[in-house]
């Protein structure tokens, strides 16, 4: 007896069974994906470094989609606009391919495709796939799954899987799971990278703080006690460290070398060159009281050990407190101002030569003058006169000369403080653009300690 056609109730039952089975499969798959993502999030939260985080992501990704190999290639911020090596492999897990050559794709073409489309790319026959034919460099690549890692519409990397272990190749479910992992991991990676950059920045700041402490330690900690003279000096770097320099060096003959220099540039390079200049001058000043000779030798040494792009301006004087003679040599520096007692306006000290570090055999010449009771000498860097306000108006030489006239009866320290205060008031809170350095030397009315 032959069976009749299935009844409507039987067909509905089979359809219901198939739908239930599909729903069970979907729920199991969703549960599996949630377990994978939960494990990934948990393992990442325990990873101490960026390298550990990326390693955990790529290992979980390879196992999740059943691939022979998985890579993460990161687009470095400096390369996101083009140029250089477009991508770097940051993490790789090869599984069963440990003894084989790693999969290699044309990175520039791959990056171009991802930047253009920002969509996953799945191919189970890449060497015959028009999208990937020119990317493949190895014939043993059976299947490829590429997923972009995007943060705030910016491509920061690509999560890649190669050679599905199942013969059927990668599936749309694999693509969806890898896309979820890439989406969640991209922000974590970016946060980790930003945290690493912040850590490196904090380290640099600490190193700069230590460099600043060292540099400040190289400058005079207190004004010297020169019989018959009142002396003060200050240096305010525009950055953590600066290129300005001042010093007071006693000589074996009882005189005092007074130095103020300004190295081109700012920051650490200028500070290093400043320290070099200081060591050079201190090595000579103690035993040589001829300023032009010290400046000449310093110029030769700087020419021999620095690039031609770097140069230094320097005012170098030698004060004899017994005779009150100041012998000096100016190597391209701002002309110091000398306010004679009883005069209304200061005079600038003429004479000098080329900045240091340009011509090795430049013939520097010296000059001299005698300081009278009450005379005030102010040596300064261009950070004083070039300081600008919000309207970009410089402080200027005129304001400085007017200040000196008002400070004619003040101590050297008070004169320095008044100039610094006036420059800051003029700046109106704008950021200091250059180092500010001042030295004031006043001959007191009566000789004595």
Order of alpha helices (4+ residues) and beta strands (2+ residues): alpha-alpha-beta-beta-alpha-beta-beta-beta-alpha-beta-beta-beta-alpha-alpha-beta-beta-beta-beta-beta-beta-alpha-alpha-alpha-beta
